[in-house]
Amino acid sequence: MHRPVLDLVALRSLTAVADCGGFHRAARALDLSQSAVSQHVRKLEKILGRPVVEREGRGMRFTADGHRLLEQARRILVVHDEAVRTLLDVDAGTVTIGATEHAADQFLPRLTAAVQDVRPGCRVRYRIDRSARLVEAVERGGVDVAVYVTEAAATEGTPVGGLPLTWYAVPGWQPPPEPAPVPLVAVEDPCAIRRRAIATLAAHGVPAQVVGDAGYLAGVLDIARTGQGVALLAAVGSAPDGLTACAALPPVTPIPMSALARSGADPATVAAAFEAVRDLLREDTPAGA
């Protein structure tokens, strides 16, 4: 009996859409055309027999089935990639770069270019995950270089700068009049940026309430696009589709970022990658921050 097969390339495109917050950014991170990424997602929808993403205003959101597929896709890709590395020893000409979801669409292209400048022709793989899991992957040797939120992991690594943060909401959104709490949308705990959002508002005497959370950034963007609340997000690159910066809430100081390299990684590659991250954060961090 014929059994449906979930295509690995399509699953990578799906996770990139979630991690990067849209088809355009996913295509740029994967070095594919936007139509190719869309075709990959349509292929998965055809196999499942139901939609996994749907349009919402100018943006998109994952359906309930899409979120379930995304969770399984991440598990499948981790197991597959670890099996390939272990059984086929394909790492010799490959550099694996890890990054948090926050500003991944900015970090990954810069890191890729920096690595390939030092090692022309090398293959670059990506892993997007939470900070603590990225550090664990580096220490196990599964990731060569990772950039992550410093306070979200037990290992400090090498400081590379501060990630600027800004409040984002749908155009025209305004916080409710006091004493009503500000409705927040955030990645579920543990999340350093979620904590930073709550602490910043508390420091300014502004009450807040989390009205929606999600396991991944894509879910946070989906909820924010409904207009139900405001999200504190990385202010690197362009605003997420369907959202705009909100100046009605207190400014937030950049959150420290670190980079970590696996033991035995090529020193020139590591130095180039670390400097690429520093350059990006220097460009986007406001003067005096």
VOSEZA-87732 format. One line per 2 residues: number of its first residue (from 1); their letters; for each residue x, y, z of C-alpha. Coordinates in Angstrom, 3 decimals, padded with zeros to 6 digits, always signed. Each point is the difference from the previous one (the first is absolute). Example, Ala and Ser with C-alpha at 12.3 -4.5 7.8 and 13.67 -1.06 7.14 Angstrom:
% VOSEZA-87732
1 = AS = +012.300 -004.500 +007.800 ~ +001.370 +003.440 -000.660
% end
This chain:
% VOSEZA-87732
1 = MH = +000.000 +000.000 +000.000 ~ +001.332 +003.406 -000.963
3 = RP = +000.814 +002.197 +002.988 ~ +000.301 +003.798 -000.190
5 = VL = +003.548 +001.369 +000.355 ~ +000.878 +003.378 +001.457
7 = DL = +002.714 +001.536 -002.156 ~ +003.006 +001.195 +002.027
9 = VA = +000.657 +002.999 -002.252 ~ -003.604 +001.104 +000.404
11 = LR = +000.229 -000.441 +003.768 ~ +003.106 +002.236 +000.042
13 = SL = -001.911 +002.675 -001.896 ~ -002.909 -000.270 +002.422
15 = TA = +002.228 +000.451 +003.044 ~ +001.755 +002.926 -001.687
17 = VA = -003.362 +001.719 -000.573 ~ -000.712 -000.396 +003.704
19 = DC = +003.466 +001.025 +001.165 ~ +000.291 +003.006 -002.301
21 = GG = -003.589 +001.205 +000.316 ~ -001.078 -000.233 -003.633
23 = FH = +000.612 -001.425 -003.466 ~ +002.174 +002.852 -001.266
25 = RA = +002.432 -000.146 +002.919 ~ +000.049 -003.791 -000.073
27 = AR = +000.920 +000.040 -003.684 ~ +002.829 +002.434 +000.678
29 = AL = +001.346 -002.096 +002.891 ~ -000.153 -003.197 -002.070
31 = DL = +001.371 +001.651 -003.155 ~ -003.106 -001.090 -001.927
33 = SQ = -002.669 +001.849 -001.929 ~ -003.168 +000.894 +001.885
35 = SA = -002.019 -002.067 -002.490 ~ +002.146 -003.056 +000.780
37 = VS = -000.679 +000.355 +003.715 ~ -003.713 +000.425 -000.704
39 = QH = -000.001 -003.137 -002.157 ~ +001.639 -001.966 +002.799
41 = VR = -002.699 +001.038 +002.447 ~ -002.755 -000.754 -002.534
43 = KL = +001.524 -003.458 -000.455 ~ -000.319 -000.680 +003.712
45 = EK = -003.579 +001.275 -000.009 ~ -000.820 -002.367 -002.861
47 = IL = +001.401 -002.948 +001.947 ~ -001.946 +000.942 +003.133
49 = GR = -003.137 +000.891 -001.893 ~ -000.498 +003.236 +001.898
51 = PV = +001.638 +003.462 +000.266 ~ +002.926 +000.624 +002.311
53 = VE = +000.310 +003.752 -000.567 ~ -002.587 +002.611 -000.865
55 = RE = +000.058 +003.672 -000.866 ~ -000.896 +002.532 +002.660
57 = GR = -000.094 +003.583 -001.240 ~ +003.404 +000.751 -001.506
59 = GM = +001.624 -002.883 +001.857 ~ -000.529 -003.696 +000.617
61 = RF = -000.698 -002.286 +002.908 ~ +000.360 -003.703 +000.678
63 = TA = -003.187 -002.006 +000.372 ~ -000.436 -002.445 +002.887
65 = DG = +001.042 -002.797 -002.384 ~ +002.948 +002.125 -001.081
67 = HR = +001.245 +000.357 +003.567 ~ -000.247 -003.767 +000.495
69 = LL = +001.888 -000.630 -003.228 ~ +002.656 +002.559 +000.952
71 = EQ = +000.648 -001.729 +003.318 ~ +000.436 -003.357 -001.722
73 = AR = +002.113 +001.539 -002.773 ~ +002.537 +001.273 +002.506
75 = RI = +000.259 -003.425 +001.611 ~ +000.380 -001.746 -003.359
77 = LV = +002.730 +002.357 -001.201 ~ +002.031 -000.241 +003.203
79 = VH = -000.012 -003.811 -000.097 ~ +000.725 -000.096 -003.742
81 = DE = +002.900 +002.451 +000.179 ~ +001.598 -001.690 +002.978
83 = AV = -000.284 -003.372 -001.760 ~ +001.673 +001.369 -003.138
85 = RT = +002.849 +001.525 +001.978 ~ +000.548 -003.171 +002.020
87 = LL = -000.348 -002.599 -002.744 ~ +001.386 +001.759 -003.054
89 = DV = +002.635 +002.272 +001.552 ~ -001.029 +002.922 -002.178
91 = DA = +001.261 +002.723 +002.316 ~ +003.488 +000.366 -001.450
93 = GT = -001.027 +002.603 -002.567 ~ -003.016 +001.333 +001.885
95 = VT = -000.362 +002.767 +002.558 ~ -003.120 -000.084 +002.175
97 = IG = -001.215 +003.374 +001.227 ~ -002.468 +000.366 +002.844
99 = AT = -002.119 +003.018 +000.896 ~ -003.002 +000.872 +002.086
101 = EH = -003.231 +000.860 -001.787 ~ +000.453 +003.655 +000.895
103 = AA = +001.463 +001.769 -003.087 ~ +001.024 -003.342 -001.542
105 = DQ = -000.784 +001.352 -003.468 ~ +002.708 +002.627 +000.597
107 = FL = +002.572 -002.118 +001.829 ~ +000.026 -003.003 -002.328
109 = PR = +000.827 +001.787 -003.283 ~ +002.791 +001.983 +001.693
111 = LT = +001.452 -003.079 +001.635 ~ -000.222 -001.977 -003.226
113 = AA = +001.856 +002.671 -001.961 ~ +002.676 +000.295 +002.684
115 = VQ = +000.590 -003.756 +000.132 ~ +000.132 -000.393 -003.777
117 = DV = +002.454 +002.893 -000.306 ~ +002.401 -001.959 +002.181
119 = RP = -000.882 -003.435 -001.382 ~ -001.083 +000.408 -003.635
121 = GC = -002.166 -002.833 -001.255 ~ -000.913 -001.349 +003.419
123 = RV = -003.575 -001.051 +000.652 ~ -001.914 +001.848 +002.691
125 = RY = -002.752 -001.576 +002.071 ~ -002.319 +001.784 +002.413
127 = RI = -001.566 -000.770 +003.326 ~ -002.518 +002.369 +001.583
129 = DR = -000.863 -000.785 +003.593 ~ -000.263 +001.419 +003.480
131 = SA = +003.189 +001.386 +001.508 ~ +000.556 -002.727 +002.593
133 = RL = -000.449 -002.759 -002.588 ~ +002.386 +001.730 -002.401
135 = VE = +002.692 +000.078 +002.675 ~ -000.573 -003.692 +000.695
137 = AV = +000.302 -000.745 -003.733 ~ +003.308 +001.899 -000.204
139 = ER = +001.376 -001.804 +003.030 ~ -001.019 -003.364 -001.526
141 = GG = +001.707 +000.951 -003.270 ~ -003.185 +000.049 -002.072
143 = VD = +000.226 +003.760 -000.696 ~ +003.229 +001.772 -000.944
145 = VA = -000.930 +003.589 +000.847 ~ -003.109 +001.313 +001.763
147 = VY = -001.294 +003.461 +000.887 ~ -002.492 +000.226 +002.834
149 = VT = -001.489 +002.118 +002.791 ~ +002.606 +000.012 +002.768
151 = EA = -002.283 -000.110 +003.028 ~ -002.098 -002.820 -001.490
153 = AA = +002.840 -002.536 +000.277 ~ +002.269 -001.195 +002.787
155 = TE = +003.123 +000.500 -002.138 ~ +000.937 +003.628 -000.561
157 = GT = +002.150 -000.503 -003.099 ~ +001.616 +003.005 -001.678
159 = PV = -001.938 +003.289 +000.249 ~ -000.733 +001.339 -003.498
161 = GG = -002.270 +002.972 +000.699 ~ -003.560 +000.876 +000.856
163 = LP = -003.086 -000.948 -002.008 ~ -002.263 +003.060 -000.313
165 = LT = -003.595 -000.587 +001.046 ~ -003.155 +001.897 -000.968
167 = WY = -003.708 -000.351 +000.667 ~ -001.974 -001.123 -003.059
169 = AV = -003.745 -000.061 -000.590 ~ -002.489 +000.384 -002.819
171 = PG = -000.098 +003.491 -001.542 ~ -002.010 +002.399 +002.132
173 = WQ = +000.175 -002.126 +003.162 ~ +000.095 +001.945 +003.261
175 = PP = +000.337 -001.241 +003.583 ~ -003.250 +000.046 +001.973
177 = PE = -000.618 +002.889 +002.396 ~ +001.245 -000.477 +003.561
179 = PA = -000.517 -001.858 +002.242 ~ -000.682 -002.732 -002.572
181 = PV = +003.100 -002.180 -000.532 ~ +001.891 +000.041 -003.281
183 = PL = -000.811 -003.236 -001.887 ~ +003.225 -001.814 -000.864
185 = VA = +000.726 -002.736 -002.504 ~ +003.190 -001.996 +000.568
187 = VE = +001.864 -003.253 -000.434 ~ -000.936 -002.359 +002.830
189 = DP = +002.291 -000.316 +003.015 ~ +002.893 -000.328 +000.343
191 = CA = +000.699 +002.996 -002.240 ~ +002.419 +002.817 +000.831
193 = IR = -001.734 +002.505 -002.298 ~ -003.372 -000.778 +001.586
195 = RR = +001.552 +000.725 +003.405 ~ +001.593 +003.178 -001.348
197 = AI = -003.385 +001.243 -001.261 ~ -001.738 -000.557 +003.342
199 = AT = +002.897 +001.437 +002.024 ~ +000.270 +003.138 -002.156
201 = LA = -003.675 +000.813 +000.354 ~ +000.077 -000.717 +003.741
203 = AH = +003.006 +002.322 +000.423 ~ -002.079 +002.804 -001.540
205 = GV = -003.070 -000.777 +002.117 ~ -001.931 -001.379 -002.967
207 = PA = -002.150 -003.057 +000.813 ~ +000.131 -002.804 -002.552
209 = QV = -001.731 -003.284 -000.685 ~ +001.043 -002.764 -002.396
211 = VG = -003.067 -000.621 -002.157 ~ +001.615 -002.423 -002.418
213 = DA = +003.136 -002.093 -000.217 ~ +001.452 -002.564 -002.371
215 = GY = +002.831 -002.482 -000.101 ~ +001.601 +001.689 -003.001
217 = LA = +000.381 +003.504 -001.405 ~ -002.365 -000.745 -002.885
219 = GV = -002.834 -000.536 +002.460 ~ +000.779 +003.277 +001.770
221 = LD = -000.163 +001.832 -003.328 ~ -003.286 -001.713 -000.860
223 = IA = -001.587 +001.143 +003.264 ~ +001.394 +003.536 -000.233
225 = RT = -001.450 +000.353 -003.508 ~ -003.492 -000.538 +001.412
227 = GQ = +000.361 +003.305 +001.860 ~ -000.510 -001.649 +003.392
229 = GV = +003.264 +001.252 +001.453 ~ +003.511 +001.352 -000.411
231 = AL = +003.200 -002.047 -000.317 ~ +003.582 +000.865 +000.890
233 = LA = +002.112 -001.093 -002.963 ~ +003.477 +000.387 -001.427
235 = AV = +000.341 +003.337 -001.780 ~ +002.458 -001.182 -002.639
237 = GS = -000.915 +000.296 -003.659 ~ -003.511 +000.851 -001.170
239 = AP = -003.126 -000.312 +002.133 ~ -001.838 -003.349 -000.085
241 = DG = -002.727 -000.190 -002.642 ~ -003.221 +001.583 +001.233
243 = LT = +001.584 +001.641 +003.059 ~ +001.521 +003.381 +000.691
245 = AC = +002.173 +001.466 +002.762 ~ -001.988 +001.419 +002.913
247 = AA = +001.441 +003.071 +001.741 ~ -002.751 +000.233 +002.637
249 = LP = +001.815 -002.275 +002.477 ~ +003.278 +000.535 +001.898
251 = PV = +003.221 -000.642 -001.985 ~ +001.836 -003.235 +000.699
253 = TP = +003.761 -000.335 +000.286 ~ +001.704 -002.488 -002.352
255 = IP = +000.322 -003.515 +001.360 ~ +003.554 -001.440 +000.126
257 = MS = +000.893 -002.629 -002.593 ~ +002.784 -002.572 +000.083
259 = AL = +001.673 -002.265 -002.524 ~ +001.487 -003.407 +000.673
261 = AR = +002.104 -002.345 -002.130 ~ +000.485 -003.727 +000.405
263 = SG = +003.303 -001.311 +001.265 ~ +002.397 -000.499 -002.882
265 = AD = -001.840 +002.266 -002.451 ~ +002.179 +001.762 -002.588
267 = PA = +001.277 +003.213 +001.702 ~ -000.223 +002.130 -003.157
269 = TV = -003.602 -001.083 -000.590 ~ -000.933 +000.721 +003.602
271 = AA = +001.649 +003.434 -000.044 ~ -001.771 +000.964 -003.241
273 = AF = -003.371 -001.172 +001.295 ~ +000.325 +001.824 +003.315
275 = EA = +001.031 +003.223 -001.729 ~ -002.922 -000.241 -002.424
277 = VR = -002.416 -000.112 +002.936 ~ +001.741 +002.924 +001.691
279 = DL = -000.204 +002.052 -003.197 ~ -003.726 -000.665 -000.393
281 = LR = -000.797 +000.917 +003.587 ~ +002.143 +003.151 -000.185
283 = ED = -001.955 +001.096 -003.083 ~ -003.395 -000.438 +001.618
285 = TP = +000.625 +000.976 +003.627 ~ -000.850 +003.678 +000.644
287 = AG = +002.932 +002.199 +000.984 ~ +000.419 +000.177 +003.774
289 = A = -002.081 -003.098 +000.632
% end
